[in-house]
Amino acid sequence: MGRSYRAVCFDLDGTLLPMDIDEFMAKYFAGIAAFMTANGQDGERFMAALKAGTKAMATHADDALNSDAFWRTFFEVYGVADLSQQERLQQLSTRYYDEAFPHIGDGFQGDPTAARVIAKLAAKGYPLVLTTMPMFPRAAVEHRLEWAGVDPAAFARITHYGNSKSVKPKQTYYAENLAAMGVAGDEVLMVGNNTMEDLSFLDLGADAYLVTDWLLDPVGFDLDTVRHGSMADLEAWVDGLPACADPAASISDAPVAQQAMQQALAANAVDGLDLADAARKAAAVADAVAGDHEPGAAGRLKVR
């Protein structure tokens, strides 16, 4: 008999959203640079600050939100100490995500199978959490869900840079989400497409379904050790799942206290968990996010 899940977590990019991550990031960086330049900012200096802030989200080790880690580094690199100027830059950023960012998805056709999978799990009573890389504001995450044809309201929790203090593949990121869900790791199913970022949840006891349509395997993972298949295969497998017998209740969408995260980590970590290795991998992911995004780059990470 298979496991009983109290919640199901989903990755977004390459899983629910069938989009090449390198193509998306190239469009994103080009678009935000053009927007900021058109609004009176130094485009080259802005991009240097943006990329430094992105790396800070992956490497900071304090209890700060990713958004706070991003902006404090961004302002330092951009050279803005005046609070009114900082506020103007944050307002410009909000305008970008409201006005220009949504057009990256113009003409994009999502896979309706993904929306059906979400609907079927919800109909069976499974609470859903979107455990996407929390390096973007919530608005950017919701726009990408809309491109995928998935309603953001389907998720009890959506991770973004304003409610998360860690990133994938750090196990502390998944411990935050376990604490927010109020469940044990072995009561969760993680659905993703990246063997390094998404399957690190296995280190806290989670089960997994690896979606292979847009598979990213930077670590040479043995696929035979985990359930895997296309999004269509996932839909067929979901059809066979029973109704959720004991759904997680009161899932929080808010930031998680450091103590609660540490308790979830201690209670669920597998033997031999290497947090330092995960931190190195997170730094490599940040380097890749801030890189040039040549085709296929996302699957060729260099972990120091």
Rosetta silent file (secondary structure, phi, psi, omega in degrees, C-alpha in Angstrom):
SEQUENCE: MGRSYRAVCFDLDGTLLPMDIDEFMAKYFAGIAAFMTANGQDGERFMAALKAGTKAMATHADDALNSDAFWRTFFEVYGVADLSQQERLQQLSTRYYDEAFPHIGDGFQGDPTAARVIAKLAAKGYPLVLTTMPMFPRAAVEHRLEWAGVDPAAFARITHYGNSKSVKPKQTYYAENLAAMGVAGDEVLMVGNNTMEDLSFLDLGADAYLVTDWLLDPVGFDLDTVRHGSMADLEAWVDGLPACADPAASISDAPVAQQAMQQALAANAVDGLDLADAARKAAAVADAVAGDHEPGAAGRLKVR
SCORE:     score description
SCORE:     0.000 S_00000001
   1 L     0.000  136.279 -177.866    0.000    0.000    0.000 S_00000001
   2 L   -76.414  177.297  179.653    1.326    3.459   -0.921 S_00000001
   3 L   -69.349  157.106  170.473    1.753    6.438    1.336 S_00000001
   4 L  -104.180  125.269 -176.394   -1.106    8.596    2.516 S_00000001
   5 L  -101.004  137.778  175.447   -0.469   12.270    1.785 S_00000001
   6 L   -99.192  -10.724  177.215   -1.811   15.124    3.869 S_00000001
   7 E  -162.074  154.738  177.476   -0.617   17.771    1.394 S_00000001
   8 E  -125.696  127.999  179.551    0.865   17.989   -2.105 S_00000001
   9 E  -105.287  140.759 -179.723    3.571   20.491   -3.020 S_00000001
  10 E  -124.507  136.886  163.290    4.222   21.653   -6.575 S_00000001
  11 L   -77.136  163.165 -179.769    7.133   23.300   -8.306 S_00000001
  12 L  -107.144  -69.414 -172.842    6.172   25.857  -10.957 S_00000001
  13 E   -67.612  121.453 -179.269    8.771   26.453  -13.685 S_00000001
  14 L    85.637   -6.821  178.234    9.199   23.363  -15.841 S_00000001
  15 L  -113.703  -82.105  174.164    6.520   21.511  -13.880 S_00000001
  16 L   -72.205  -32.186 -179.113    3.154   23.267  -13.945 S_00000001
  17 E  -104.929  104.587 -175.917    4.582   25.857  -16.346 S_00000001
  18 L   -81.303   69.629 -176.622    6.041   24.089  -19.410 S_00000001
  19 L  -128.180  139.322  176.813    8.512   26.832  -20.271 S_00000001
  20 L   -65.437  121.471 -173.155   12.256   26.651  -20.877 S_00000001
  21 H   -65.594  -35.216  179.519   13.776   28.310  -17.816 S_00000001
  22 H   -68.556  -39.866  177.183   16.746   29.772  -19.692 S_00000001
  23 H   -63.759  -43.259  179.072   14.487   31.336  -22.309 S_00000001
  24 H   -61.669  -48.422 -176.400   12.259   32.771  -19.592 S_00000001
  25 H   -65.839  -36.226  177.295   15.132   34.229  -17.582 S_00000001
  26 H   -61.731  -43.202  178.220   16.722   35.793  -20.689 S_00000001
  27 H   -66.273  -39.038 -179.550   13.426   37.534  -21.488 S_00000001
  28 H   -62.532  -50.835 -178.170   13.006   38.574  -17.875 S_00000001
  29 H   -63.930  -41.693  178.528   16.430   40.185  -17.564 S_00000001
  30 H   -63.739  -40.629 -177.299   16.144   41.939  -20.931 S_00000001
  31 H   -68.633  -44.097 -177.598   12.670   43.191  -20.077 S_00000001
  32 H   -71.969  -32.849  176.596   13.415   44.560  -16.626 S_00000001
  33 H   -64.564  -44.037  179.378   16.599   46.257  -17.846 S_00000001
  34 H   -64.406  -41.076 -178.974   14.680   47.982  -20.652 S_00000001
  35 H   -63.868  -46.306 -177.633   11.877   49.019  -18.283 S_00000001
  36 H   -67.867  -38.670  176.823   14.237   50.522  -15.731 S_00000001
  37 H   -62.533  -42.344  179.176   16.277   52.334  -18.374 S_00000001
  38 H   -65.886  -19.786  179.981   13.093   53.797  -19.837 S_00000001
  39 L  -106.837   28.850  169.104   12.198   55.034  -16.357 S_00000001
  40 L    85.215   10.119  179.607   15.406   56.944  -15.791 S_00000001
  41 L   -96.443  158.636  174.807   17.588   54.304  -14.151 S_00000001
  42 L   -78.739  104.255 -172.886   21.116   53.263  -15.059 S_00000001
  43 H   -58.615  -43.742 -177.744   20.336   49.944  -16.747 S_00000001
  44 H   -67.091  -43.654  179.051   23.793   48.413  -16.409 S_00000001
  45 H   -68.113  -36.674  177.334   24.147   49.379  -12.752 S_00000001
  46 H   -61.324  -44.043 -178.028   20.599   48.229  -12.055 S_00000001
  47 H   -66.975  -36.406  176.887   21.297   44.794  -13.499 S_00000001
  48 H   -62.984  -40.750  179.148   24.481   44.422  -11.458 S_00000001
  49 H   -69.593  -39.383  178.774   22.500   45.254   -8.310 S_00000001
  50 H   -60.753  -45.207 -178.153   19.643   42.931   -9.315 S_00000001
  51 H   -70.683  -35.766  176.628   21.994   40.000   -9.801 S_00000001
  52 H   -66.211  -40.174  177.235   23.862   40.712   -6.561 S_00000001
  53 H   -64.822  -36.709  177.287   20.548   40.823   -4.705 S_00000001
  54 H   -61.877  -43.978  178.788   19.536   37.539   -6.302 S_00000001
  55 H   -65.595  -35.236  179.914   22.713   35.897   -5.035 S_00000001
  56 H   -63.345  -35.553  178.792   22.125   37.357   -1.581 S_00000001
  57 H   -62.478  -33.027 -177.619   18.763   35.599   -1.358 S_00000001
  58 H   -84.090  -21.919 -170.474   20.484   32.266   -1.903 S_00000001
  59 H  -113.993  -12.608 -178.579   23.451   32.808    0.385 S_00000001
  60 L   -67.273  143.688 -175.094   22.274   34.828    3.385 S_00000001
  61 L  -117.478   10.561  179.694   22.344   32.794    6.584 S_00000001
  62 L   -93.295 -169.807 -176.445   20.421   35.071    8.937 S_00000001
  63 L   -93.357   17.966 -177.819   16.715   35.094    9.807 S_00000001
  64 L   -76.436  149.343  169.064   15.880   37.761    7.226 S_00000001
  65 L   -62.837  151.758  176.750   13.201   37.357    4.606 S_00000001
  66 H   -58.054  -36.416  179.438   14.578   36.821    1.117 S_00000001
  67 H   -62.409  -40.456  179.032   13.031   40.147    0.129 S_00000001
  68 H   -68.331  -41.180  177.477   14.976   41.947    2.861 S_00000001
  69 H   -62.279  -39.152  179.001   18.200   40.173    1.907 S_00000001
  70 H   -63.223  -53.582 -171.352   17.589   41.160   -1.719 S_00000001
  71 H   -70.141  -36.096  179.932   16.869   44.843   -1.154 S_00000001
  72 H   -65.343  -36.866  177.191   19.634   45.532    1.354 S_00000001
  73 H   -74.212  -41.204  178.969   22.185   44.106   -1.101 S_00000001
  74 H   -56.651  -49.804 -177.284   20.530   45.744   -4.094 S_00000001
  75 H   -64.583  -36.388  178.666   20.660   49.210   -2.514 S_00000001
  76 H   -63.946  -46.380 -177.990   24.271   48.720   -1.438 S_00000001
  77 H   -72.287  -38.322  179.930   25.417   47.701   -4.934 S_00000001
  78 H   -72.583  -21.591  177.505   23.257   50.274   -6.699 S_00000001
  79 L    82.360   41.494 -179.471   24.589   52.944   -4.365 S_00000001
  80 L  -121.134  113.919  178.311   21.331   54.278   -2.949 S_00000001
  81 L  -108.016  -22.725 -178.617   21.224   55.249    0.711 S_00000001
  82 L   -69.769  128.066 -174.451   18.460   57.849    0.623 S_00000001
  83 H   -64.068  -36.097  179.621   15.199   56.323    1.858 S_00000001
  84 H   -67.430  -37.630  176.609   13.020   58.232   -0.604 S_00000001
  85 H   -68.492  -37.834  176.877   15.132   57.018   -3.530 S_00000001
  86 H   -61.869  -42.984  179.601   14.974   53.467   -2.188 S_00000001
  87 H   -63.310  -39.255  178.477   11.202   53.736   -1.988 S_00000001
  88 H   -63.015  -40.947  179.001   11.041   55.016   -5.577 S_00000001
  89 H   -65.521  -38.488  177.655   13.066   52.031   -6.796 S_00000001
  90 H   -67.146  -37.032  176.680   10.771   49.630   -4.954 S_00000001
  91 H   -67.052  -38.414  175.916    7.742   51.345   -6.467 S_00000001
  92 H   -63.018  -39.763  177.958    9.302   51.049   -9.925 S_00000001
  93 H   -61.779  -43.994  177.386    9.869   47.361   -9.281 S_00000001
  94 H   -60.406  -43.456  178.316    6.204   46.939   -8.352 S_00000001
  95 H   -60.703  -41.508  179.501    5.192   48.758  -11.532 S_00000001
  96 H   -58.791  -48.576 -177.087    7.404   46.478  -13.607 S_00000001
  97 H   -69.327  -26.237  178.006    5.806   43.318  -12.232 S_00000001
  98 H   -81.912  -36.254 -169.063    2.317   44.799  -12.644 S_00000001
  99 H  -104.849  -43.952 -172.314    2.724   46.330  -16.113 S_00000001
 100 H  -102.687  -42.118 -177.005    5.559   44.744  -18.092 S_00000001
 101 H   -53.476  -42.661 -177.862    6.348   41.355  -16.578 S_00000001
 102 H   -57.251  -24.993 -176.262    2.972   39.799  -17.528 S_00000001
 103 H   -76.458  -10.596  173.148    3.757   40.334  -21.224 S_00000001
 104 H   -58.248  -31.954 -177.965    6.644   37.831  -21.088 S_00000001
 105 H   -89.721    6.335  179.636    3.883   35.240  -21.303 S_00000001
 106 L   -57.585  126.810  178.230    2.108   36.790  -24.302 S_00000001
 107 L    83.106   -3.533 -178.162    1.199   34.052  -26.760 S_00000001
 108 L   -76.168  137.655  177.574    2.308   31.290  -24.410 S_00000001
 109 L  -111.627  114.631  177.791    0.167   28.166  -24.357 S_00000001
 110 L   -75.672  172.969  177.428    0.159   26.221  -21.114 S_00000001
 111 L   -93.890  112.062 -178.430   -0.467   22.503  -20.794 S_00000001
 112 H   -61.387  -16.700  177.277   -4.119   21.986  -19.767 S_00000001
 113 H   -62.079  -36.945 -179.450   -3.090   18.711  -18.183 S_00000001
 114 H   -61.886  -44.633  178.971   -1.441   20.651  -15.369 S_00000001
 115 H   -64.116  -35.458  178.737   -4.660   22.482  -14.549 S_00000001
 116 H   -67.417  -39.679  178.439   -6.556   19.183  -14.582 S_00000001
 117 H   -60.308  -45.986  178.898   -4.063   17.612  -12.160 S_00000001
 118 H   -60.547  -46.544 -178.470   -4.501   20.519   -9.757 S_00000001
 119 H   -63.186  -40.131 -178.278   -8.307   20.346  -10.048 S_00000001
 120 H   -68.457  -41.080  177.559   -8.386   16.585   -9.507 S_00000001
 121 H   -64.920  -41.965  178.225   -6.202   16.724   -6.419 S_00000001
 122 H   -62.648  -40.395  179.868   -8.288   19.548   -4.989 S_00000001
 123 H   -64.074  -27.782  178.356  -11.485   17.601   -5.688 S_00000001
 124 L   -88.099    3.538  173.975  -10.032   14.688   -3.705 S_00000001
 125 L    88.740   12.597 -179.507   -9.391   16.987   -0.768 S_00000001
 126 L   -82.864  121.162  172.527   -5.609   17.320   -0.993 S_00000001
 127 L   -64.665  140.298 -175.272   -4.336   20.699    0.275 S_00000001
 128 E  -116.696  138.440  177.626   -1.971   22.199   -2.291 S_00000001
 129 E  -129.671  133.376  177.445    1.156   24.274   -1.723 S_00000001
 130 E   -94.665  101.530  179.332    3.216   25.956   -4.447 S_00000001
 131 L   -98.019   69.794  176.981    6.833   25.456   -3.442 S_00000001
 132 L   -91.649  156.800 -178.991    8.381   27.467   -6.241 S_00000001
 133 L   -54.186  118.820 -172.026   11.829   29.081   -5.946 S_00000001
 134 L   -87.419   62.063  178.485   11.136   32.084   -3.675 S_00000001
 135 L  -112.989    1.968 -179.010   13.254   34.685   -5.457 S_00000001
 136 L  -119.833  157.495  169.519   10.392   36.677   -7.006 S_00000001
 137 L   -64.145  159.530 -179.202    7.599   38.846   -5.575 S_00000001
 138 H   -57.176  -38.213 -178.318    4.245   37.129   -5.254 S_00000001
 139 H   -57.278  -41.172 -179.493    2.872   39.044   -8.254 S_00000001
 140 H   -66.292  -35.369  177.807    5.475   37.471  -10.539 S_00000001
 141 H   -67.372  -44.140 -178.460    4.578   33.992   -9.261 S_00000001
 142 H   -65.802  -37.278  176.910    0.867   34.561   -9.807 S_00000001
 143 H   -62.669  -40.185 -179.666    1.433   35.805  -13.355 S_00000001
 144 H   -68.219  -35.164  173.731    3.401   32.654  -14.165 S_00000001
 145 H   -62.409  -40.038  179.077    0.597   30.514  -12.753 S_00000001
 146 H   -64.094  -38.748  175.965   -1.806   32.385  -15.021 S_00000001
 147 H   -61.099  -35.096 -179.389    0.399   31.614  -18.042 S_00000001
 148 H   -77.096   -9.792 -177.890    0.177   27.958  -17.007 S_00000001
 149 L    78.597   24.462 -178.105   -3.608   28.184  -16.817 S_00000001
 150 L  -115.333  132.314 -178.446   -3.632   27.435  -13.088 S_00000001
 151 L   -76.644  122.029  177.772   -5.609   29.508  -10.588 S_00000001
 152 H   -56.641  -27.323 -178.916   -3.383   30.858   -7.772 S_00000001
 153 H   -66.581  -11.155  178.494   -6.358   30.468   -5.426 S_00000001
 154 H   -69.799  -16.779 -172.918   -5.919   26.678   -5.660 S_00000001
 155 L  -105.898  132.391  177.390   -2.925   26.922   -3.313 S_00000001
 156 L   -74.473  -24.826  177.899   -3.114   27.362    0.428 S_00000001
 157 E  -144.251  134.686  175.303    0.476   28.626    0.424 S_00000001
 158 E  -125.027  120.647 -179.625    2.570   30.142   -2.357 S_00000001
 159 L   -82.577  139.920  178.566    6.240   30.726   -1.631 S_00000001
 160 L  -153.975  177.995 -171.958    7.772   34.003   -2.788 S_00000001
 161 L   -72.066  -12.156  179.573   10.550   36.294   -1.663 S_00000001
 162 L   -92.797   -5.318  176.972    8.287   38.086    0.799 S_00000001
 163 L  -130.308   12.042 -177.028    7.301   35.047    2.894 S_00000001
 164 L  -128.116  149.234 -178.252   10.426   32.854    2.660 S_00000001
 165 L  -117.019    0.638 -178.452   13.820   32.985    4.337 S_00000001
 166 L  -144.009  177.024 -179.023   15.595   30.281    2.379 S_00000001
 167 L  -137.648  165.726  171.139   15.727   28.878   -1.167 S_00000001
 168 L   -70.422  148.091    0.452   15.934   25.577   -2.975 S_00000001
 169 L   -94.718   24.837  178.184   17.737   23.216   -2.668 S_00000001
 170 L   -63.396  132.997  178.879   18.366   24.123    0.977 S_00000001
 171 H   -67.399  -21.018  176.221   16.507   21.763    3.254 S_00000001
 172 H   -63.618  -30.311  175.916   15.762   24.757    5.479 S_00000001
 173 H   -63.726  -46.153  179.844   13.425   25.979    2.709 S_00000001
 174 H   -70.862  -31.440  175.717   11.443   22.763    2.853 S_00000001
 175 H   -64.807  -38.113  174.466   11.528   22.785    6.666 S_00000001
 176 H   -55.731  -45.018 -176.052    9.902   26.238    6.537 S_00000001
 177 H   -72.365  -34.685  173.501    7.119   24.792    4.432 S_00000001
 178 H   -61.770  -42.662  178.975    6.626   21.759    6.662 S_00000001
 179 H   -63.867  -39.379  179.428    6.249   24.126    9.612 S_00000001
 180 H   -67.501  -32.318  179.889    3.768   26.247    7.644 S_00000001
 181 H   -84.266  -22.482 -178.053    1.770   23.142    6.715 S_00000001
 182 L    70.638   35.571 -178.476    1.902   21.601   10.183 S_00000001
 183 L  -131.502  167.675  173.264    2.764   18.149    8.837 S_00000001
 184 L   -87.105  157.066 -178.264    5.625   15.674    8.887 S_00000001
 185 H   -58.263  -38.642 -176.717    7.856   15.234    5.859 S_00000001
 186 H   -77.055    5.111  175.696    6.629   11.710    5.159 S_00000001
 187 H  -103.825    9.109 -173.498    3.073   13.042    4.851 S_00000001
 188 E  -120.544  142.604  169.332    3.917   15.204    1.828 S_00000001
 189 E  -108.101  129.048  175.336    4.195   14.563   -1.903 S_00000001
 190 E  -106.204  125.753  177.757    6.546   16.869   -3.835 S_00000001
 191 E  -111.841  118.988 -178.402    5.910   17.241   -7.574 S_00000001
 192 E  -154.920 -177.576 -178.508    8.752   18.839   -9.522 S_00000001
 193 L  -126.168   -1.463 -174.668   11.065   18.595  -12.521 S_00000001
 194 E  -114.868  118.945 -173.632   14.503   19.402  -11.061 S_00000001
 195 L   -67.870  -24.982  179.146   16.425   16.570   -9.427 S_00000001
 196 L   -89.597  -50.749 -174.120   18.556   18.905   -7.333 S_00000001
 197 L   -72.438  -45.527 -173.014   16.144   21.674   -6.357 S_00000001
 198 L   -86.315  -37.343 -175.933   12.917   19.709   -5.936 S_00000001
 199 H   -80.408   -2.668  172.726   14.153   16.331   -4.762 S_00000001
 200 H   -65.822  -16.286  174.977   16.068   17.839   -1.850 S_00000001
 201 H   -64.306  -23.234  176.664   12.682   17.578   -0.110 S_00000001
 202 H   -60.741  -26.745 -179.979   13.409   13.835    0.066 S_00000001
 203 H   -67.882  -11.142  175.827   16.016   14.720    2.706 S_00000001
 204 H  -112.318   16.977  173.467   13.115   15.574    5.022 S_00000001
 205 L    92.324   -0.431 -178.308   11.226   12.374    4.312 S_00000001
 206 L   -68.197  154.661  169.171    8.898   13.595    1.557 S_00000001
 207 E   -90.395  167.419 -176.586    7.776   11.383   -1.302 S_00000001
 208 E  -147.238  152.460  166.959    8.154   12.703   -4.847 S_00000001
 209 E  -127.056  117.390 -177.941    6.851   12.580   -8.383 S_00000001
 210 E   -94.839  114.564  179.340    9.402   13.821  -10.913 S_00000001
 211 E   -84.218  124.826 -168.627    7.774   15.312  -14.018 S_00000001
 212 L  -102.167    1.670 -179.437   10.040   14.601  -16.980 S_00000001
 213 L   -60.333  -40.855  178.556    8.571   16.745  -19.780 S_00000001
 214 L  -125.474   50.993 -175.379   11.025   19.547  -18.930 S_00000001
 215 L   -61.325  133.855  169.249   13.416   17.503  -16.814 S_00000001
 216 E  -120.213  122.332 -175.807   16.457   19.240  -15.327 S_00000001
 217 L  -132.335   73.108 -177.742   19.023   16.850  -13.876 S_00000001
 218 L   -73.813   -8.559 -175.513   22.175   18.766  -12.910 S_00000001
 219 L  -113.387    4.202  179.942   23.276   16.076  -10.426 S_00000001
 220 L    64.793   47.457 -175.813   22.931   12.886  -12.492 S_00000001
 221 L   -71.387  143.859  176.288   20.118   11.501  -10.341 S_00000001
 222 L   -80.472  100.948 -174.583   19.083    7.844  -10.675 S_00000001
 223 H   -62.715  -24.042 -178.577   15.529    8.281  -11.930 S_00000001
 224 H   -69.411  -10.078 -178.737   14.666    4.684  -11.134 S_00000001
 225 H   -90.297   -0.960 -178.588   14.799    5.516   -7.427 S_00000001
 226 L  -142.098  150.102  176.619   11.805    7.865   -7.586 S_00000001
 227 E   -63.981  134.269 -177.579    8.373    7.832   -9.207 S_00000001
 228 E  -153.968  162.037  179.086    8.555    9.745  -12.484 S_00000001
 229 E   164.092 -177.885  179.522    6.804   10.350  -15.795 S_00000001
 230 L   -73.104  171.688  175.077    5.204   12.975  -17.989 S_00000001
 231 H   -62.016  -35.311  176.227    2.505   15.364  -16.804 S_00000001
 232 H   -64.932  -39.075  175.977    0.024   13.073  -18.574 S_00000001
 233 H   -63.839  -39.935  178.079    1.426   10.122  -16.607 S_00000001
 234 H   -61.520  -42.093  179.035    1.028   12.147  -13.416 S_00000001
 235 H   -59.958  -43.808  179.519   -2.614   12.818  -14.246 S_00000001
 236 H   -63.592  -38.551  178.865   -3.264    9.108  -14.716 S_00000001
 237 H   -67.386  -41.790  177.926   -1.536    8.353  -11.410 S_00000001
 238 H   -61.394  -35.967  177.679   -3.566   11.059   -9.625 S_00000001
 239 H   -56.802  -30.368 -178.373   -6.734    9.459  -11.012 S_00000001
 240 L   -89.287   -5.433  179.019   -5.856    6.374   -8.967 S_00000001
 241 L   -72.555  145.325  174.581   -5.209    8.188   -5.697 S_00000001
 242 L   -76.101  169.893  172.580   -7.822    7.854   -2.966 S_00000001
 243 L   -62.248  149.577  179.904   -9.473   10.859   -1.394 S_00000001
 244 L   -67.200  120.283 -174.279   -7.278   12.610    1.158 S_00000001
 245 L   -81.291  -29.096 -175.425   -8.089   10.952    4.468 S_00000001
 246 L  -144.992   71.828 -174.917   -6.477   13.490    6.790 S_00000001
 247 L   -64.423  143.692  174.271   -5.816   16.800    5.021 S_00000001
 248 L   -59.453  137.805 -178.225   -3.435   19.306    6.568 S_00000001
 249 L  -112.997  151.182  174.243   -5.416   22.032    8.264 S_00000001
 250 L    56.974   47.330  175.811   -4.705   25.727    8.746 S_00000001
 251 L   -67.876  131.642 -176.690   -1.785   25.972    6.317 S_00000001
 252 L   -94.598  139.207  174.106   -0.112   29.343    6.762 S_00000001
 253 L   -98.263    3.928 -175.626    0.925   31.601    3.881 S_00000001
 254 L   -90.232  166.357  173.046    2.936   33.805    6.244 S_00000001
 255 L   -58.056  152.710 -177.238    6.667   33.759    7.025 S_00000001
 256 L  -105.420  134.859  178.604    7.761   31.008    9.399 S_00000001
 257 L   -63.741  146.501 -178.771    9.583   31.726   12.654 S_00000001
 258 H   -55.446  -42.613 -178.446   13.169   30.520   12.834 S_00000001
 259 H   -62.942  -40.861  179.501   12.416   28.289   15.818 S_00000001
 260 H   -65.896  -39.704  177.193    9.531   26.562   14.019 S_00000001
 261 H   -62.796  -45.943 -179.083   11.705   25.934   10.973 S_00000001
 262 H   -62.350  -38.098  178.041   14.499   24.476   13.123 S_00000001
 263 H   -64.967  -42.129  178.006   12.033   22.207   14.912 S_00000001
 264 H   -65.439  -38.432  178.769   10.682   20.907   11.588 S_00000001
 265 H   -64.147  -47.356 -178.462   14.215   20.377   10.323 S_00000001
 266 H   -65.113  -35.959 -176.068   15.274   18.448   13.426 S_00000001
 267 H   -76.120  -22.275 -170.853   12.123   16.321   13.453 S_00000001
 268 H  -120.194  -12.210 -175.482   12.283   15.281    9.787 S_00000001
 269 L   -63.220  136.373  175.977   15.901   15.312    8.600 S_00000001
 270 L   -75.106  161.792  178.746   17.249   12.001    7.351 S_00000001
 271 L   -61.782  139.888  176.570   20.479   10.646    8.785 S_00000001
 272 L    78.409   17.339 -179.623   23.611   12.231    7.361 S_00000001
 273 L   -60.173  129.912 -176.479   21.908   15.377    6.109 S_00000001
 274 L  -111.108   92.860 -178.678   24.563   17.740    4.699 S_00000001
 275 H   -68.353  -31.676 -179.902   23.332   21.312    5.043 S_00000001
 276 H   -66.325  -38.692  177.817   26.659   22.721    3.840 S_00000001
 277 H   -64.277  -41.129  177.775   26.374   20.818    0.567 S_00000001
 278 H   -63.353  -37.466  178.281   22.881   22.188    0.054 S_00000001
 279 H   -64.598  -39.985  177.236   24.185   25.714    0.710 S_00000001
 280 H   -63.481  -40.617  179.496   26.871   25.250   -1.967 S_00000001
 281 H   -66.774  -38.432  178.024   24.241   24.053   -4.408 S_00000001
 282 H   -62.895  -40.128  177.452   22.008   27.027   -3.598 S_00000001
 283 H   -63.549  -37.621  177.920   24.910   29.359   -4.352 S_00000001
 284 H   -66.736  -38.449  176.546   25.421   27.571   -7.667 S_00000001
 285 H   -61.509  -44.214  179.617   21.744   27.994   -8.486 S_00000001
 286 H   -63.023  -40.510  175.951   22.018   31.725   -7.757 S_00000001
 287 H   -59.412  -40.224 -179.432   25.078   31.989   -9.996 S_00000001
 288 H   -69.563  -41.458  178.940   23.091   30.303  -12.743 S_00000001
 289 H   -60.201  -39.168 -178.630   20.039   32.525  -12.231 S_00000001
 290 L   -88.051    8.639 -177.307   22.265   35.586  -12.508 S_00000001
 291 L   -86.785 -161.035 -173.450   24.148   34.169  -15.503 S_00000001
 292 L   -89.085  -16.313  175.428   23.785   34.596  -19.258 S_00000001
 293 L    59.184   52.706  167.638   21.192   31.840  -19.783 S_00000001
 294 L   -67.318  153.029 -179.508   22.503   30.179  -22.882 S_00000001
 295 L   -53.226  129.593  178.301   20.193   27.338  -24.001 S_00000001
 296 L    86.223   -0.684 -175.605   20.535   24.368  -21.654 S_00000001
 297 H   -63.631  -32.005 -176.194   22.455   26.296  -18.997 S_00000001
 298 H   -63.546  -23.781  179.906   19.970   25.434  -16.250 S_00000001
 299 H   -95.112    6.610 -176.814   20.918   21.771  -16.470 S_00000001
 300 L  -125.403   52.842 -179.054   24.679   22.438  -16.306 S_00000001
 301 L   -70.735  147.008  174.682   25.239   23.889  -12.859 S_00000001
 302 L  -110.616  110.036 -178.520   28.738   24.110  -11.466 S_00000001
 303 L   -98.004  118.923 -178.928   28.740   23.362   -7.761 S_00000001
 304 L   -82.032    0.000    0.000   31.859   24.498   -5.968 S_00000001
